[in-house]
Amino acid sequence: MINEHYVNFGFTLSDKIPKEIALEFVAIRQFAIAVFASLEPHKREAIIDTLSKSESPEMKDIVKNLKLIPKS
C-alpha cells in the first residue's frame, strides 16, 4: 500500500526542451517515482545503489529525488 506523503521533488530539465515535452518528461518521472515508492525497501535500496553509479547529471537528479521518498 502506498502511503500518501507530500514530497517536493525537483526536476531539472534543459531550457532547450519545449515546454510540452518537458511536462511529459516530468509526468513520466512522477509515474516512475510512484512505482518505485510501492516497492519493498530492499528493492528500492538496490535500485538506488545501481543508479547511483551513473555519472549522468539527469540520473543524479533522479537518484536525488528517489532518496527523498520516505522509507516507511
mmCIF file of the N, C-alpha and C atoms, coordinates in Angstrom:
data_MODEL
# 
_entry.id   MODEL 
# 
loop_
_atom_site.group_PDB 
_atom_site.id 
_atom_site.type_symbol 
_atom_site.label_atom_id 
_atom_site.label_alt_id 
_atom_site.label_comp_id 
_atom_site.label_asym_id 
_atom_site.label_entity_id 
_atom_site.label_seq_id 
_atom_site.pdbx_PDB_ins_code 
_atom_site.Cartn_x 
_atom_site.Cartn_y 
_atom_site.Cartn_z 
_atom_site.occupancy 
_atom_site.B_iso_or_equiv 
_atom_site.pdbx_formal_charge 
_atom_site.auth_seq_id 
_atom_site.auth_comp_id 
_atom_site.auth_asym_id 
_atom_site.auth_atom_id 
_atom_site.pdbx_PDB_model_num 
ATOM 1   N N  . MET A 1 1  ? 0.843  -1.177 0.000   1.00 0.00 ? 1  MET A N  1 
ATOM 2   C CA . MET A 1 1  ? 0.000  0.000  0.000   1.00 0.00 ? 1  MET A CA 1 
ATOM 3   C C  . MET A 1 1  ? 0.887  1.239  0.000   1.00 0.00 ? 1  MET A C  1 
ATOM 4   N N  . ILE A 1 2  ? 0.545  2.195  -0.804  1.00 0.00 ? 2  ILE A N  1 
ATOM 5   C CA . ILE A 1 2  ? 1.321  3.426  -0.879  1.00 0.00 ? 2  ILE A CA 1 
ATOM 6   C C  . ILE A 1 2  ? 0.780  4.418  0.140   1.00 0.00 ? 2  ILE A C  1 
ATOM 7   N N  . ASN A 1 3  ? 1.659  4.838  1.040   1.00 0.00 ? 3  ASN A N  1 
ATOM 8   C CA . ASN A 1 3  ? 1.290  5.892  1.978   1.00 0.00 ? 3  ASN A CA 1 
ATOM 9   C C  . ASN A 1 3  ? 1.390  7.217  1.248   1.00 0.00 ? 3  ASN A C  1 
ATOM 10  N N  . GLU A 1 4  ? 0.456  8.098  1.504   1.00 0.00 ? 4  GLU A N  1 
ATOM 11  C CA . GLU A 1 4  ? 0.483  9.378  0.820   1.00 0.00 ? 4  GLU A CA 1 
ATOM 12  C C  . GLU A 1 4  ? 1.255  10.386 1.651   1.00 0.00 ? 4  GLU A C  1 
ATOM 13  N N  . HIS A 1 5  ? 2.363  10.822 1.112   1.00 0.00 ? 5  HIS A N  1 
ATOM 14  C CA . HIS A 1 5  ? 3.203  11.847 1.716   1.00 0.00 ? 5  HIS A CA 1 
ATOM 15  C C  . HIS A 1 5  ? 3.475  12.882 0.642   1.00 0.00 ? 5  HIS A C  1 
ATOM 16  N N  . TYR A 1 6  ? 3.540  14.137 1.037   1.00 0.00 ? 6  TYR A N  1 
ATOM 17  C CA . TYR A 1 6  ? 3.915  15.165 0.073   1.00 0.00 ? 6  TYR A CA 1 
ATOM 18  C C  . TYR A 1 6  ? 5.426  15.312 0.101   1.00 0.00 ? 6  TYR A C  1 
ATOM 19  N N  . VAL A 1 7  ? 6.048  15.147 -1.022  1.00 0.00 ? 7  VAL A N  1 
ATOM 20  C CA . VAL A 1 7  ? 7.481  15.357 -1.169  1.00 0.00 ? 7  VAL A CA 1 
ATOM 21  C C  . VAL A 1 7  ? 7.662  16.329 -2.319  1.00 0.00 ? 7  VAL A C  1 
ATOM 22  N N  . ASN A 1 8  ? 8.380  17.396 -2.064  1.00 0.00 ? 8  ASN A N  1 
ATOM 23  C CA . ASN A 1 8  ? 8.599  18.412 -3.091  1.00 0.00 ? 8  ASN A CA 1 
ATOM 24  C C  . ASN A 1 8  ? 9.770  18.005 -3.976  1.00 0.00 ? 8  ASN A C  1 
ATOM 25  N N  . PHE A 1 9  ? 9.490  17.175 -4.962  1.00 0.00 ? 9  PHE A N  1 
ATOM 26  C CA . PHE A 1 9  ? 10.525 16.729 -5.881  1.00 0.00 ? 9  PHE A CA 1 
ATOM 27  C C  . PHE A 1 9  ? 10.934 17.894 -6.772  1.00 0.00 ? 9  PHE A C  1 
ATOM 28  N N  . GLY A 1 10 ? 12.203 17.940 -7.092  1.00 0.00 ? 10 GLY A N  1 
ATOM 29  C CA . GLY A 1 10 ? 12.700 18.964 -8.005  1.00 0.00 ? 10 GLY A CA 1 
ATOM 30  C C  . GLY A 1 10 ? 13.225 18.307 -9.261  1.00 0.00 ? 10 GLY A C  1 
ATOM 31  N N  . PHE A 1 11 ? 12.624 18.612 -10.379 1.00 0.00 ? 11 PHE A N  1 
ATOM 32  C CA . PHE A 1 11 ? 13.059 18.040 -11.644 1.00 0.00 ? 11 PHE A CA 1 
ATOM 33  C C  . PHE A 1 11 ? 13.784 19.117 -12.438 1.00 0.00 ? 11 PHE A C  1 
ATOM 34  N N  . THR A 1 12 ? 15.015 18.846 -12.793 1.00 0.00 ? 12 THR A N  1 
ATOM 35  C CA . THR A 1 12 ? 15.809 19.779 -13.566 1.00 0.00 ? 12 THR A CA 1 
ATOM 36  C C  . THR A 1 12 ? 15.794 19.348 -15.027 1.00 0.00 ? 12 THR A C  1 
ATOM 37  N N  . LEU A 1 13 ? 15.332 20.245 -15.876 1.00 0.00 ? 13 LEU A N  1 
ATOM 38  C CA . LEU A 1 13 ? 15.296 19.968 -17.310 1.00 0.00 ? 13 LEU A CA 1 
ATOM 39  C C  . LEU A 1 13 ? 15.922 21.142 -18.053 1.00 0.00 ? 13 LEU A C  1 
ATOM 40  N N  . SER A 1 14 ? 16.508 20.859 -19.178 1.00 0.00 ? 14 SER A N  1 
ATOM 41  C CA . SER A 1 14 ? 17.137 21.885 -20.005 1.00 0.00 ? 14 SER A CA 1 
ATOM 42  C C  . SER A 1 14 ? 16.098 22.871 -20.527 1.00 0.00 ? 14 SER A C  1 
ATOM 43  N N  . ASP A 1 15 ? 16.499 24.138 -20.580 1.00 0.00 ? 15 ASP A N  1 
ATOM 44  C CA . ASP A 1 15 ? 15.626 25.167 -21.156 1.00 0.00 ? 15 ASP A CA 1 
ATOM 45  C C  . ASP A 1 15 ? 15.424 24.968 -22.652 1.00 0.00 ? 15 ASP A C  1 
ATOM 46  N N  . LYS A 1 16 ? 16.264 24.149 -23.260 1.00 0.00 ? 16 LYS A N  1 
ATOM 47  C CA . LYS A 1 16 ? 16.174 23.892 -24.698 1.00 0.00 ? 16 LYS A CA 1 
ATOM 48  C C  . LYS A 1 16 ? 15.019 22.953 -25.047 1.00 0.00 ? 16 LYS A C  1 
ATOM 49  N N  . ILE A 1 17 ? 14.483 22.263 -24.034 1.00 0.00 ? 17 ILE A N  1 
ATOM 50  C CA . ILE A 1 17 ? 13.379 21.326 -24.261 1.00 0.00 ? 17 ILE A CA 1 
ATOM 51  C C  . ILE A 1 17 ? 12.069 22.116 -24.319 1.00 0.00 ? 17 ILE A C  1 
ATOM 52  N N  . PRO A 1 18 ? 11.276 21.949 -25.370 1.00 0.00 ? 18 PRO A N  1 
ATOM 53  C CA . PRO A 1 18 ? 9.981  22.641 -25.440 1.00 0.00 ? 18 PRO A CA 1 
ATOM 54  C C  . PRO A 1 18 ? 9.112  22.294 -24.221 1.00 0.00 ? 18 PRO A C  1 
ATOM 55  N N  . LYS A 1 19 ? 8.330  23.267 -23.788 1.00 0.00 ? 19 LYS A N  1 
ATOM 56  C CA . LYS A 1 19 ? 7.526  23.128 -22.571 1.00 0.00 ? 19 LYS A CA 1 
ATOM 57  C C  . LYS A 1 19 ? 6.644  21.880 -22.587 1.00 0.00 ? 19 LYS A C  1 
ATOM 58  N N  . GLU A 1 20 ? 5.987  21.598 -23.697 1.00 0.00 ? 20 GLU A N  1 
ATOM 59  C CA . GLU A 1 20 ? 5.079  20.451 -23.778 1.00 0.00 ? 20 GLU A CA 1 
ATOM 60  C C  . GLU A 1 20 ? 5.830  19.139 -23.557 1.00 0.00 ? 20 GLU A C  1 
ATOM 61  N N  . ILE A 1 21 ? 7.013  19.040 -24.133 1.00 0.00 ? 21 ILE A N  1 
ATOM 62  C CA . ILE A 1 21 ? 7.814  17.824 -23.964 1.00 0.00 ? 21 ILE A CA 1 
ATOM 63  C C  . ILE A 1 21 ? 8.350  17.741 -22.539 1.00 0.00 ? 21 ILE A C  1 
ATOM 64  N N  . ALA A 1 22 ? 8.763  18.873 -21.984 1.00 0.00 ? 22 ALA A N  1 
ATOM 65  C CA . ALA A 1 22 ? 9.258  18.895 -20.606 1.00 0.00 ? 22 ALA A CA 1 
ATOM 66  C C  . ALA A 1 22 ? 8.181  18.415 -19.637 1.00 0.00 ? 22 ALA A C  1 
ATOM 67  N N  . LEU A 1 23 ? 6.949  18.838 -19.857 1.00 0.00 ? 23 LEU A N  1 
ATOM 68  C CA . LEU A 1 23 ? 5.848  18.400 -18.991 1.00 0.00 ? 23 LEU A CA 1 
ATOM 69  C C  . LEU A 1 23 ? 5.630  16.896 -19.095 1.00 0.00 ? 23 LEU A C  1 
ATOM 70  N N  . GLU A 1 24 ? 5.810  16.341 -20.289 1.00 0.00 ? 24 GLU A N  1 
ATOM 71  C CA . GLU A 1 24 ? 5.707  14.884 -20.463 1.00 0.00 ? 24 GLU A CA 1 
ATOM 72  C C  . GLU A 1 24 ? 6.814  14.172 -19.690 1.00 0.00 ? 24 GLU A C  1 
ATOM 73  N N  . PHE A 1 25 ? 8.039  14.708 -19.756 1.00 0.00 ? 25 PHE A N  1 
ATOM 74  C CA . PHE A 1 25 ? 9.151  14.118 -19.006 1.00 0.00 ? 25 PHE A CA 1 
ATOM 75  C C  . PHE A 1 25 ? 8.858  14.124 -17.508 1.00 0.00 ? 25 PHE A C  1 
ATOM 76  N N  . VAL A 1 26 ? 8.339  15.241 -17.011 1.00 0.00 ? 26 VAL A N  1 
ATOM 77  C CA . VAL A 1 26 ? 8.018  15.338 -15.584 1.00 0.00 ? 26 VAL A CA 1 
ATOM 78  C C  . VAL A 1 26 ? 6.942  14.321 -15.221 1.00 0.00 ? 26 VAL A C  1 
ATOM 79  N N  . ALA A 1 27 ? 5.928  14.170 -16.054 1.00 0.00 ? 27 ALA A N  1 
ATOM 80  C CA . ALA A 1 27 ? 4.865  13.194 -15.783 1.00 0.00 ? 27 ALA A CA 1 
ATOM 81  C C  . ALA A 1 27 ? 5.425  11.774 -15.749 1.00 0.00 ? 27 ALA A C  1 
ATOM 82  N N  . ILE A 1 28 ? 6.314  11.453 -16.676 1.00 0.00 ? 28 ILE A N  1 
ATOM 83  C CA . ILE A 1 28 ? 6.921  10.118 -16.699 1.00 0.00 ? 28 ILE A CA 1 
ATOM 84  C C  . ILE A 1 28 ? 7.766  9.901  -15.452 1.00 0.00 ? 28 ILE A C  1 
ATOM 85  N N  . ARG A 1 29 ? 8.530  10.911 -15.049 1.00 0.00 ? 29 ARG A N  1 
ATOM 86  C CA . ARG A 1 29 ? 9.337  10.786 -13.827 1.00 0.00 ? 29 ARG A CA 1 
ATOM 87  C C  . ARG A 1 29 ? 8.443  10.592 -12.603 1.00 0.00 ? 29 ARG A C  1 
ATOM 88  N N  . GLN A 1 30 ? 7.349  11.347 -12.527 1.00 0.00 ? 30 GLN A N  1 
ATOM 89  C CA . GLN A 1 30 ? 6.432  11.199 -11.394 1.00 0.00 ? 30 GLN A CA 1 
ATOM 90  C C  . GLN A 1 30 ? 5.832  9.799  -11.356 1.00 0.00 ? 30 GLN A C  1 
ATOM 91  N N  . PHE A 1 31 ? 5.479  9.270  -12.508 1.00 0.00 ? 31 PHE A N  1 
ATOM 92  C CA . PHE A 1 31 ? 4.943  7.913  -12.573 1.00 0.00 ? 31 PHE A CA 1 
ATOM 93  C C  . PHE A 1 31 ? 5.988  6.908  -12.099 1.00 0.00 ? 31 PHE A C  1 
ATOM 94  N N  . ALA A 1 32 ? 7.205  7.042  -12.601 1.00 0.00 ? 32 ALA A N  1 
ATOM 95  C CA . ALA A 1 32 ? 8.282  6.118  -12.213 1.00 0.00 ? 32 ALA A CA 1 
ATOM 96  C C  . ALA A 1 32 ? 8.541  6.183  -10.710 1.00 0.00 ? 32 ALA A C  1 
ATOM 97  N N  . ILE A 1 33 ? 8.497  7.372  -10.145 1.00 0.00 ? 33 ILE A N  1 
ATOM 98  C CA . ILE A 1 33 ? 8.715  7.518  -8.707  1.00 0.00 ? 33 ILE A CA 1 
ATOM 99  C C  . ILE A 1 33 ? 7.568  6.882  -7.925  1.00 0.00 ? 33 ILE A C  1 
ATOM 100 N N  . ALA A 1 34 ? 6.338  7.003  -8.408  1.00 0.00 ? 34 ALA A N  1 
ATOM 101 C CA . ALA A 1 34 ? 5.200  6.375  -7.732  1.00 0.00 ? 34 ALA A CA 1 
ATOM 102 C C  . ALA A 1 34 ? 5.344  4.854  -7.730  1.00 0.00 ? 34 ALA A C  1 
ATOM 103 N N  . VAL A 1 35 ? 5.777  4.292  -8.850  1.00 0.00 ? 35 VAL A N  1 
ATOM 104 C CA . VAL A 1 35 ? 6.000  2.843  -8.921  1.00 0.00 ? 35 VAL A CA 1 
ATOM 105 C C  . VAL A 1 35 ? 7.135  2.456  -7.979  1.00 0.00 ? 35 VAL A C  1 
ATOM 106 N N  . PHE A 1 36 ? 8.221  3.213  -8.007  1.00 0.00 ? 36 PHE A N  1 
ATOM 107 C CA . PHE A 1 36 ? 9.372  2.966  -7.140  1.00 0.00 ? 36 PHE A CA 1 
ATOM 108 C C  . PHE A 1 36 ? 8.949  2.974  -5.664  1.00 0.00 ? 36 PHE A C  1 
ATOM 109 N N  . ALA A 1 37 ? 8.118  3.941  -5.280  1.00 0.00 ? 37 ALA A N  1 
ATOM 110 C CA . ALA A 1 37 ? 7.687  4.076  -3.884  1.00 0.00 ? 37 ALA A CA 1 
ATOM 111 C C  . ALA A 1 37 ? 6.883  2.873  -3.412  1.00 0.00 ? 37 ALA A C  1 
ATOM 112 N N  . SER A 1 38 ? 6.270  2.148  -4.333  1.00 0.00 ? 38 SER A N  1 
ATOM 113 C CA . SER A 1 38 ? 5.458  0.993  -3.946  1.00 0.00 ? 38 SER A CA 1 
ATOM 114 C C  . SER A 1 38 ? 6.290  -0.275 -3.743  1.00 0.00 ? 38 SER A C  1 
ATOM 115 N N  . LEU A 1 39 ? 7.574  -0.214 -4.077  1.00 0.00 ? 39 LEU A N  1 
ATOM 116 C CA . LEU A 1 39 ? 8.437  -1.389 -3.928  1.00 0.00 ? 39 LEU A CA 1 
ATOM 117 C C  . LEU A 1 39 ? 8.855  -1.600 -2.480  1.00 0.00 ? 39 LEU A C  1 
ATOM 118 N N  . GLU A 1 40 ? 9.289  -2.820 -2.191  1.00 0.00 ? 40 GLU A N  1 
ATOM 119 C CA . GLU A 1 40 ? 9.807  -3.140 -0.866  1.00 0.00 ? 40 GLU A CA 1 
ATOM 120 C C  . GLU A 1 40 ? 11.110 -2.375 -0.647  1.00 0.00 ? 40 GLU A C  1 
ATOM 121 N N  . PRO A 1 41 ? 11.387 -1.974 0.607   1.00 0.00 ? 41 PRO A N  1 
ATOM 122 C CA . PRO A 1 41 ? 12.581 -1.162 0.886   1.00 0.00 ? 41 PRO A CA 1 
ATOM 123 C C  . PRO A 1 41 ? 13.894 -1.743 0.354   1.00 0.00 ? 41 PRO A C  1 
ATOM 124 N N  . HIS A 1 42 ? 14.091 -3.051 0.449   1.00 0.00 ? 42 HIS A N  1 
ATOM 125 C CA . HIS A 1 42 ? 15.366 -3.614 -0.019  1.00 0.00 ? 42 HIS A CA 1 
ATOM 126 C C  . HIS A 1 42 ? 15.500 -3.512 -1.539  1.00 0.00 ? 42 HIS A C  1 
ATOM 127 N N  . LYS A 1 43 ? 14.374 -3.592 -2.246  1.00 0.00 ? 43 LYS A N  1 
ATOM 128 C CA . LYS A 1 43 ? 14.408 -3.437 -3.703  1.00 0.00 ? 43 LYS A CA 1 
ATOM 129 C C  . LYS A 1 43 ? 14.692 -1.982 -4.075  1.00 0.00 ? 43 LYS A C  1 
ATOM 130 N N  . ARG A 1 44 ? 14.089 -1.075 -3.325  1.00 0.00 ? 44 ARG A N  1 
ATOM 131 C CA . ARG A 1 44 ? 14.333 0.342  -3.567  1.00 0.00 ? 44 ARG A CA 1 
ATOM 132 C C  . ARG A 1 44 ? 15.799 0.681  -3.344  1.00 0.00 ? 44 ARG A C  1 
ATOM 133 N N  . GLU A 1 45 ? 16.379 0.145  -2.279  1.00 0.00 ? 45 GLU A N  1 
ATOM 134 C CA . GLU A 1 45 ? 17.789 0.411  -1.977  1.00 0.00 ? 45 GLU A CA 1 
ATOM 135 C C  . GLU A 1 45 ? 18.699 -0.141 -3.075  1.00 0.00 ? 45 GLU A C  1 
ATOM 136 N N  . ALA A 1 46 ? 18.388 -1.319 -3.573  1.00 0.00 ? 46 ALA A N  1 
ATOM 137 C CA . ALA A 1 46 ? 19.187 -1.916 -4.650  1.00 0.00 ? 46 ALA A CA 1 
ATOM 138 C C  . ALA A 1 46 ? 19.118 -1.060 -5.915  1.00 0.00 ? 46 ALA A C  1 
ATOM 139 N N  . ILE A 1 47 ? 17.957 -0.529 -6.213  1.00 0.00 ? 47 ILE A N  1 
ATOM 140 C CA . ILE A 1 47 ? 17.807 0.328  -7.392  1.00 0.00 ? 47 ILE A CA 1 
ATOM 141 C C  . ILE A 1 47 ? 18.611 1.612  -7.222  1.00 0.00 ? 47 ILE A C  1 
ATOM 142 N N  . ILE A 1 48 ? 18.515 2.216  -6.045  1.00 0.00 ? 48 ILE A N  1 
ATOM 143 C CA . ILE A 1 48 ? 19.281 3.438  -5.783  1.00 0.00 ? 48 ILE A CA 1 
ATOM 144 C C  . ILE A 1 48 ? 20.774 3.168  -5.897  1.00 0.00 ? 48 ILE A C  1 
ATOM 145 N N  . ASP A 1 49 ? 21.233 2.057  -5.336  1.00 0.00 ? 49 ASP A N  1 
ATOM 146 C CA . ASP A 1 49 ? 22.659 1.711  -5.419  1.00 0.00 ? 49 ASP A CA 1 
ATOM 147 C C  . ASP A 1 49 ? 23.111 1.582  -6.870  1.00 0.00 ? 49 ASP A C  1 
ATOM 148 N N  . THR A 1 50 ? 22.316 0.923  -7.681  1.00 0.00 ? 50 THR A N  1 
ATOM 149 C CA . THR A 1 50 ? 22.669 0.737  -9.093  1.00 0.00 ? 50 THR A CA 1 
ATOM 150 C C  . THR A 1 50 ? 22.666 2.066  -9.846  1.00 0.00 ? 50 THR A C  1 
ATOM 151 N N  . LEU A 1 51 ? 21.612 2.841  -9.680  1.00 0.00 ? 51 LEU A N  1 
ATOM 152 C CA . LEU A 1 51 ? 21.502 4.105  -10.408 1.00 0.00 ? 51 LEU A CA 1 
ATOM 153 C C  . LEU A 1 51 ? 22.521 5.140  -9.942  1.00 0.00 ? 51 LEU A C  1 
ATOM 154 N N  . SER A 1 52 ? 22.950 5.046  -8.691  1.00 0.00 ? 52 SER A N  1 
ATOM 155 C CA . SER A 1 52 ? 23.928 5.991  -8.145  1.00 0.00 ? 52 SER A CA 1 
ATOM 156 C C  . SER A 1 52 ? 25.281 5.891  -8.832  1.00 0.00 ? 52 SER A C  1 
ATOM 157 N N  . LYS A 1 53 ? 25.535 4.802  -9.500  1.00 0.00 ? 53 LYS A N  1 
ATOM 158 C CA . LYS A 1 53 ? 26.822 4.610  -10.177 1.00 0.00 ? 53 LYS A CA 1 
ATOM 159 C C  . LYS A 1 53 ? 26.914 5.409  -11.476 1.00 0.00 ? 53 LYS A C  1 
ATOM 160 N N  . SER A 1 54 ? 25.808 5.924  -11.945 1.00 0.00 ? 54 SER A N  1 
ATOM 161 C CA . SER A 1 54 ? 25.792 6.689  -13.189 1.00 0.00 ? 54 SER A CA 1 
ATOM 162 C C  . SER A 1 54 ? 26.391 8.079  -12.966 1.00 0.00 ? 54 SER A C  1 
ATOM 163 N N  . GLU A 1 55 ? 27.137 8.548  -13.940 1.00 0.00 ? 55 GLU A N  1 
ATOM 164 C CA . GLU A 1 55 ? 27.721 9.889  -13.894 1.00 0.00 ? 55 GLU A CA 1 
ATOM 165 C C  . GLU A 1 55 ? 26.829 10.928 -14.577 1.00 0.00 ? 55 GLU A C  1 
ATOM 166 N N  . SER A 1 56 ? 25.728 10.478 -15.141 1.00 0.00 ? 56 SER A N  1 
ATOM 167 C CA . SER A 1 56 ? 24.821 11.364 -15.865 1.00 0.00 ? 56 SER A CA 1 
ATOM 168 C C  . SER A 1 56 ? 24.157 12.364 -14.912 1.00 0.00 ? 56 SER A C  1 
ATOM 169 N N  . PRO A 1 57 ? 24.181 13.661 -15.241 1.00 0.00 ? 57 PRO A N  1 
ATOM 170 C CA . PRO A 1 57 ? 23.505 14.648 -14.390 1.00 0.00 ? 57 PRO A CA 1 
ATOM 171 C C  . PRO A 1 57 ? 22.005 14.366 -14.260 1.00 0.00 ? 57 PRO A C  1 
ATOM 172 N N  . GLU A 1 58 ? 21.404 13.874 -15.336 1.00 0.00 ? 58 GLU A N  1 
ATOM 173 C CA . GLU A 1 58 ? 19.972 13.568 -15.292 1.00 0.00 ? 58 GLU A CA 1 
ATOM 174 C C  . GLU A 1 58 ? 19.683 12.421 -14.331 1.00 0.00 ? 58 GLU A C  1 
ATOM 175 N N  . MET A 1 59 ? 20.536 11.397 -14.344 1.00 0.00 ? 59 MET A N  1 
ATOM 176 C CA . MET A 1 59 ? 20.334 10.261 -13.446 1.00 0.00 ? 59 MET A CA 1 
ATOM 177 C C  . MET A 1 59 ? 20.600 10.671 -12.003 1.00 0.00 ? 59 MET A C  1 
ATOM 178 N N  . LYS A 1 60 ? 21.592 11.521 -11.788 1.00 0.00 ? 60 LYS A N  1 
ATOM 179 C CA . LYS A 1 60 ? 21.869 12.011 -10.431 1.00 0.00 ? 60 LYS A CA 1 
ATOM 180 C C  . LYS A 1 60 ? 20.657 12.770 -9.896  1.00 0.00 ? 60 LYS A C  1 
ATOM 181 N N  . ASP A 1 61 ? 19.989 13.515 -10.762 1.00 0.00 ? 61 ASP A N  1 
ATOM 182 C CA . ASP A 1 61 ? 18.781 14.243 -10.383 1.00 0.00 ? 61 ASP A CA 1 
ATOM 183 C C  . ASP A 1 61 ? 17.676 13.265 -9.977  1.00 0.00 ? 61 ASP A C  1 
ATOM 184 N N  . ILE A 1 62 ? 17.526 12.200 -10.734 1.00 0.00 ? 62 ILE A N  1 
ATOM 185 C CA . ILE A 1 62 ? 16.515 11.184 -10.419 1.00 0.00 ? 62 ILE A CA 1 
ATOM 186 C C  . ILE A 1 62 ? 16.842 10.494 -9.100  1.00 0.00 ? 62 ILE A C  1 
ATOM 187 N N  . VAL A 1 63 ? 18.097 10.116 -8.902  1.00 0.00 ? 63 VAL A N  1 
ATOM 188 C CA . VAL A 1 63 ? 18.510 9.447  -7.660  1.00 0.00 ? 63 VAL A CA 1 
ATOM 189 C C  . VAL A 1 63 ? 18.260 10.359 -6.463  1.00 0.00 ? 63 VAL A C  1 
ATOM 190 N N  . LYS A 1 64 ? 18.573 11.640 -6.611  1.00 0.00 ? 64 LYS A N  1 
ATOM 191 C CA . LYS A 1 64 ? 18.330 12.607 -5.532  1.00 0.00 ? 64 LYS A CA 1 
ATOM 192 C C  . LYS A 1 64 ? 16.859 12.587 -5.128  1.00 0.00 ? 64 LYS A C  1 
ATOM 193 N N  . ASN A 1 65 ? 15.972 12.551 -6.110  1.00 0.00 ? 65 ASN A N  1 
ATOM 194 C CA . ASN A 1 65 ? 14.542 12.517 -5.826  1.00 0.00 ? 65 ASN A CA 1 
ATOM 195 C C  . ASN A 1 65 ? 14.106 11.185 -5.218  1.00 0.00 ? 65 ASN A C  1 
ATOM 196 N N  . LEU A 1 66 ? 14.673 10.084 -5.682  1.00 0.00 ? 66 LEU A N  1 
ATOM 197 C CA . LEU A 1 66 ? 14.323 8.774  -5.119  1.00 0.00 ? 66 LEU A CA 1 
ATOM 198 C C  . LEU A 1 66 ? 14.683 8.704  -3.641  1.00 0.00 ? 66 LEU A C  1 
ATOM 199 N N  . LYS A 1 67 ? 15.782 9.337  -3.275  1.00 0.00 ? 67 LYS A N  1 
ATOM 200 C CA . LYS A 1 67 ? 16.222 9.326  -1.875  1.00 0.00 ? 67 LYS A CA 1 
ATOM 201 C C  . LYS A 1 67 ? 15.311 10.153 -0.972  1.00 0.00 ? 67 LYS A C  1 
ATOM 202 N N  . LEU A 1 68 ? 14.489 11.020 -1.553  1.00 0.00 ? 68 LEU A N  1 
ATOM 203 C CA . LEU A 1 68 ? 13.557 11.838 -0.767  1.00 0.00 ? 68 LEU A CA 1 
ATOM 204 C C  . LEU A 1 68 ? 12.321 11.061 -0.318  1.00 0.00 ? 68 LEU A C  1 
ATOM 205 N N  . ILE A 1 69 ? 12.080 9.919  -0.935  1.00 0.00 ? 69 ILE A N  1 
ATOM 206 C CA . ILE A 1 69 ? 10.877 9.142  -0.626  1.00 0.00 ? 69 ILE A CA 1 
ATOM 207 C C  . ILE A 1 69 ? 11.029 8.502  0.751   1.00 0.00 ? 69 ILE A C  1 
ATOM 208 N N  . PRO A 1 70 ? 10.056 8.712  1.640   1.00 0.00 ? 70 PRO A N  1 
ATOM 209 C CA . PRO A 1 70 ? 10.134 8.105  2.980   1.00 0.00 ? 70 PRO A CA 1 
ATOM 210 C C  . PRO A 1 70 ? 10.267 6.587  2.898   1.00 0.00 ? 70 PRO A C  1 
ATOM 211 N N  . LYS A 1 71 ? 11.035 6.017  3.813   1.00 0.00 ? 71 LYS A N  1 
ATOM 212 C CA . LYS A 1 71 ? 11.301 4.575  3.790   1.00 0.00 ? 71 LYS A CA 1 
ATOM 213 C C  . LYS A 1 71 ? 10.156 3.746  4.359   1.00 0.00 ? 71 LYS A C  1 
ATOM 214 N N  . SER A 1 72 ? 9.214  4.365  5.011   1.00 0.00 ? 72 SER A N  1 
ATOM 215 C CA . SER A 1 72 ? 8.114  3.595  5.618   1.00 0.00 ? 72 SER A CA 1 
ATOM 216 C C  . SER A 1 72 ? 7.023  3.278  4.639   1.00 0.00 ? 72 SER A C  1 
# 
